[in-house]
Amino acid sequence: MEQFEYKVVTFDTKGFWGGNVEVRQIETQLNQLGIDGWEMVSCTSTNQSYGASKSIVCIFKRKKAS
């Protein structure tokens, strides 16, 4: 039976009201996680107020080494 391990990564948004995303920084980290064998299974933003996002939460999984 396959077993998995999971990782949760949070990216904080920038700006006084939040919501500003540093795409290049996130892209770089996501690519590195992919190289390390992590697969993203879910990604969502957390609401702050008036629709602004405080952070982006991503969940990854990969097979456990036997």
C-alpha positions in Angstrom: 0.0 0.0 0.0 1.4 3.4 -1.0 2.0 5.9 1.8 2.4 9.6 1.5 3.8 12.5 3.4 2.4 16.0 3.3 3.7 19.5 3.4 1.8 22.8 4.0 3.4 26.0 2.6 2.0 29.4 3.3 2.8 32.5 1.1 2.0 35.8 2.7 0.7 38.6 0.5 2.2 42.0 0.6 0.8 45.5 0.7 -1.0 47.6 3.3 -4.3 45.9 2.6 -2.8 42.6 1.5 -3.5 40.9 -1.8 -0.3 41.7 -3.6 1.4 38.5 -4.7 5.1 38.2 -5.6 4.5 35.7 -8.5 8.2 35.1 -9.3 9.0 34.2 -5.7 6.1 31.8 -5.5 6.9 30.3 -8.9 10.5 29.7 -7.9 9.6 28.0 -4.6 6.9 25.9 -6.4 9.4 24.8 -9.0 11.9 23.8 -6.3 9.2 21.8 -4.5 8.4 20.0 -7.8 12.1 19.1 -8.3 12.1 17.7 -4.7 9.2 15.4 -5.7 6.3 17.3 -4.1 3.0 17.5 -6.0 0.5 20.2 -5.2 -2.9 18.8 -4.3 -4.7 22.0 -3.1 -4.2 25.7 -2.9 -6.5 28.3 -1.4 -6.3 31.9 -0.2 -7.3 33.1 3.2 -9.6 36.1 3.4 -8.6 39.2 5.3 -11.4 41.7 4.6 -13.2 43.2 1.7 -12.1 40.3 -0.5 -8.3 40.8 0.0 -6.2 37.7 0.6 -3.9 37.6 3.7 -2.1 34.5 2.5 -2.1 31.7 0.1 -2.0 28.2 1.6 -0.7 25.3 -0.6 -0.8 21.6 0.3 1.7 19.2 -1.3 2.2 15.4 -1.1 4.8 12.9 -2.2 5.3 9.2 -1.8 7.1 8.1 1.3 10.4 6.4 0.7 10.2 2.7 1.6 
